[in-house]
Amino acid sequence: RGKMEEGEAYSPDEVFAHLEMLEAQAHEAAVKQEETEQQEEKLARLQARVQELTFQRDELRAKVDLQQKGQLGKEGVVSDPAQPSAQAVLEWKIKSVTAMLQVFYLTGISGKLTKRGVCFCISTAYEGTYLDSYYLDLLTKPEVRIHRHSVPIFIPLEQIAKKYLQTDIRRFLSVLSDHLNAYVGRRYQADQLQEHFSDHIEGTLQRNSLCNLLVFNYNVSSKSKTFPFNARLLYGDLCRSLPTEAVVSPPPDAPASLAETAAAHSDLFRRVALHKAFGSFSGAEES
């Protein structure tokens, strides 16, 4: 690239070869970054699994202790094992909830006991950047139900609660956390695109509240001319921050060679964060 900056003349084949090399380097860097993020996510899942198994072990121990306390009553008389004392039941419940809160701490979920139930805090982040926290106040009597929350209205909280809240509260919180983290990840990418690559965007980036549909136009240069590409990104899986469908269309009057560029951009949008994809585009154009 240094020689090109000195103004030396190069043939079109040499220029295209150089651009292909830069694109390959950008792709390789993106793949390495994705592998690193996958390893970090795998480690977090393994740590959470260890904590979950520890919780199950402690839960079984608590049940054994509870059974023993129920069988041995006052003065050493064996009582009905199906009727443990109220105090023993309360101690077991407190221990179980405390262990569960420790499990969720590693996954960005924390909580504290309240007089009427439990208050959870779900912290969200994307690529190591802390974003928002959402709160969920649950009542536990006479049954578990949501009292108050700060979850956005477009997150399917009611459907998730209907499916998991009464039967598996850990699964309920895990699924809700996946939805929230995916949403803030999509929103973060769109914000980064508008903040750092506004000179590439033609017009306004269109997005809905859930940020699972993005439509925008951006400029692509070819042979000293600029062509507006149209991109439509659809996030069919609401628990993911990358699109399931990415369609990039060049204008009708664009050279035939730009159809390959559009296809390459579509593929990159499905695999790499939106602002990182534009980072690789701009880097190639500058080179």
C-alpha positions in Angstrom: 0.0 0.0 0.0 2.9 2.3 0.7 4.0 2.3 -2.9 0.5 3.0 -4.1 0.4 6.1 -1.8 3.5 7.4 -3.6 1.5 7.8 -6.8 3.1 5.0 -8.9 1.0 3.7 -11.7 -0.4 0.2 -11.4 -2.4 -2.0 -13.8 -6.0 -2.8 -13.0 -5.1 -6.4 -12.4 -2.6 -5.4 -9.7 -5.0 -3.1 -8.1 -7.8 -5.7 -8.0 -5.2 -8.3 -6.6 -4.3 -5.9 -3.9 -7.9 -5.3 -3.0 -8.6 -9.0 -2.9 -5.6 -9.5 -0.6 -7.0 -6.8 1.8 -10.4 -8.3 1.7 -9.0 -11.7 2.5 -7.1 -10.2 5.4 -10.2 -8.5 6.7 -12.1 -11.8 6.4 -9.4 -13.7 8.3 -9.4 -11.1 11.1 -13.2 -11.3 11.3 -13.1 -15.1 11.5 -10.5 -15.0 14.3 -12.5 -12.4 16.2 -15.6 -14.6 15.9 -13.7 -17.7 17.1 -12.4 -15.7 20.1 -16.0 -14.6 21.0 -17.3 -18.2 20.6 -14.6 -19.4 22.9 -15.4 -16.8 25.5 -19.1 -17.7 25.2 -18.3 -21.4 25.6 -16.2 -20.7 28.7 -19.1 -18.6 30.2 -21.5 -21.5 29.5 -19.2 -24.0 31.1 -18.8 -21.9 34.2 -22.5 -21.5 34.4 -22.9 -25.2 34.0 -20.5 -25.9 36.8 -22.5 -23.5 39.0 -25.7 -25.1 38.0 -24.4 -28.6 38.9 -23.2 -27.2 42.2 -26.6 -25.8 42.8 -28.2 -29.2 42.1 -25.8 -30.9 44.4 -26.6 -28.4 47.2 -30.3 -28.8 46.5 -30.0 -32.6 46.9 -28.1 -32.2 50.1 -30.7 -29.8 51.4 -33.4 -32.3 50.6 -31.6 -35.1 52.5 -31.1 -32.8 55.5 -34.8 -31.8 55.3 -35.8 -35.4 55.3 -33.6 -36.3 58.2 -35.0 -33.3 60.2 -38.5 -34.4 59.4 -38.0 -38.0 60.5 -36.4 -37.2 63.9 -38.8 -35.2 66.1 -38.6 -34.0 69.7 -37.0 -36.4 72.2 -35.7 -38.6 69.4 -39.1 -39.8 68.4 -39.4 -40.6 64.7 -42.1 -38.4 63.1 -43.9 -38.6 59.8 -41.2 -38.1 57.1 -43.8 -36.5 54.8 -44.4 -33.7 57.4 -41.2 -31.8 57.9 -41.2 -28.8 60.2 -42.1 -25.4 58.9 -38.7 -24.1 60.0 -36.9 -26.8 58.0 -39.0 -26.1 54.9 -38.2 -22.4 55.2 -34.5 -23.0 55.6 -34.4 -25.2 52.5 -36.3 -22.7 50.4 -33.9 -19.9 51.4 -30.9 -22.0 50.7 -32.3 -23.1 47.3 -33.0 -19.5 46.2 -29.6 -18.3 47.4 -27.8 -21.0 45.4 -29.9 -20.1 42.3 -28.9 -16.5 42.5 -25.3 -17.5 42.6 -25.8 -19.6 39.5 -27.2 -16.6 37.6 -24.5 -14.2 38.7 -22.1 -15.6 36.1 -24.6 -15.1 33.3 -25.2 -11.4 34.0 -28.3 -12.1 36.1 -28.3 -11.0 39.8 -31.0 -10.8 42.3 -32.0 -10.2 45.9 -34.7 -11.5 48.2 -37.6 -9.2 49.0 -40.3 -9.4 51.6 -42.7 -10.7 49.0 -40.5 -12.6 46.6 -37.3 -11.9 44.5 -36.1 -8.9 42.5 -33.8 -9.8 39.5 -31.5 -7.6 37.5 -30.6 -8.7 34.0 -27.4 -6.9 32.8 -26.8 -6.8 29.0 -23.6 -6.3 27.0 -22.3 -6.7 23.5 -18.7 -7.6 22.6 -17.6 -6.8 26.2 -19.4 -3.4 26.2 -21.9 -3.0 29.0 -25.2 -1.6 27.7 -28.4 -1.7 29.8 -29.9 -3.3 32.9 -33.5 -4.5 33.2 -35.3 -5.3 36.4 -37.9 -7.9 37.2 -39.8 -8.0 40.5 -41.4 -11.4 41.1 -44.0 -12.3 43.8 -43.9 -15.9 45.0 -47.2 -16.2 46.9 -49.6 -17.7 46.3 -47.8 -18.5 43.0 -44.9 -17.0 41.1 -46.0 -14.0 39.1 -44.5 -10.8 37.7 -45.2 -7.7 39.9 -43.2 -5.0 38.1 -40.6 -4.9 35.4 -38.6 -2.6 33.1 -38.5 -5.0 30.2 -39.3 -3.1 26.9 -42.9 -3.7 25.6 -41.7 -5.3 22.4 -39.8 -8.1 24.1 -42.2 -11.2 24.3 -42.2 -11.3 28.1 -45.7 -12.6 28.5 -45.1 -15.5 26.1 -41.8 -16.4 27.8 -43.5 -16.2 31.3 -46.4 -18.3 30.2 -44.1 -21.0 28.9 -41.5 -21.2 31.7 -42.3 -19.0 34.8 -44.4 -21.6 36.7 -42.3 -24.7 35.8 -38.7 -23.6 35.4 -37.7 -20.1 36.6 -34.1 -20.7 35.7 -35.1 -21.4 32.1 -37.4 -18.4 32.2 -34.6 -16.0 33.2 -32.1 -17.5 30.7 -34.5 -17.2 27.7 -35.4 -13.6 28.7 -31.7 -12.7 29.1 -31.1 -14.2 25.6 -33.8 -12.0 24.1 -32.6 -8.8 25.9 -28.9 -9.3 25.0 -29.8 -10.0 21.4 -31.9 -6.9 21.2 -29.3 -4.6 22.7 -26.7 -6.2 20.4 -28.7 -5.4 17.3 -29.4 -1.9 18.5 -25.8 -1.3 19.4 -24.6 -2.3 15.9 -27.1 0.0 14.3 -26.1 2.9 16.5 -22.4 2.2 15.8 -23.1 2.2 12.1 -24.9 5.6 12.2 -22.2 7.1 14.5 -19.0 6.0 12.7 -20.1 5.4 9.1 -22.6 8.1 8.4 -20.6 9.3 5.4 -21.3 5.9 3.8 -25.0 5.9 4.5 -27.3 7.5 2.0 -30.4 8.8 3.7 -31.7 7.4 7.0 -31.2 4.0 8.4 -34.7 2.5 8.9 -35.3 0.2 11.8 -38.2 -1.0 14.0 -38.4 -0.9 17.8 -37.1 -4.5 18.1 -34.3 -3.8 15.7 -34.9 -7.1 13.9 -35.4 -5.4 10.6 -32.9 -2.9 9.2 -33.1 -1.2 5.8 -30.6 1.3 4.5 -28.7 2.5 1.4 -24.9 2.9 1.3 -22.4 4.0 -1.3 -20.0 1.7 -3.0 -17.2 3.1 -5.3 -16.2 1.5 -8.5 -14.0 2.9 -11.3 -14.2 6.5 -9.9 -18.0 6.3 -9.7 -20.2 5.8 -6.7 -23.3 3.5 -6.7 -26.0 3.3 -4.0 -26.5 -0.2 -2.7 -29.7 -1.2 -0.9 -29.4 -3.5 2.1 -32.3 -5.3 3.9 -31.3 -7.2 7.1 -33.8 -9.5 8.7 -33.2 -11.0 12.2 -35.5 -14.0 12.2 -34.1 -15.4 15.4 -34.9 -12.9 18.2 -32.2 -14.5 20.4 -29.4 -13.6 18.0 -27.6 -10.4 17.1 -26.7 -11.4 13.6 -29.2 -11.5 10.7 -30.7 -14.7 9.4 -31.3 -13.0 6.1 -29.3 -10.3 4.4 -30.1 -9.0 0.9 -27.9 -6.4 -0.7 -29.0 -5.1 -4.1 -26.9 -2.8 -6.5 -28.7 -0.2 -8.6 -29.9 -1.3 -12.1 -27.3 0.8 -13.9 -24.4 -0.7 -11.9 -21.7 -2.7 -13.7 -22.2 -6.4 -13.8 -19.1 -6.9 -11.6 -20.8 -5.2 -8.7 -23.3 -8.1 -8.4 -20.4 -10.1 -7.0 -19.6 -7.3 -4.6 -23.3 -7.2 -3.4 -23.2 -11.0 -2.9 -20.0 -10.8 -0.9 -21.5 -8.0 1.3 -24.6 -10.0 1.9 -22.5 -12.9 3.1 -20.4 -10.7 5.4 -23.5 -9.1 7.0 -24.7 -12.6 8.0 -21.4 -13.5 9.7 -19.9 -10.2 11.1 -21.3 -7.4 13.2 -22.7 -4.6 11.1 -20.2 -1.9 12.1 -17.3 -4.3 11.7 -18.4 -5.2 8.2 -18.5 -1.5 7.2 -15.1 -1.1 8.8 -13.7 -3.7 6.4 -15.4 -2.0 3.5 -14.0 1.4 4.3 -10.6 0.0 4.9 -10.5 -1.7 1.5 -11.7 1.5 -0.3 -9.0 3.7 1.4 -6.4 1.2 0.4 
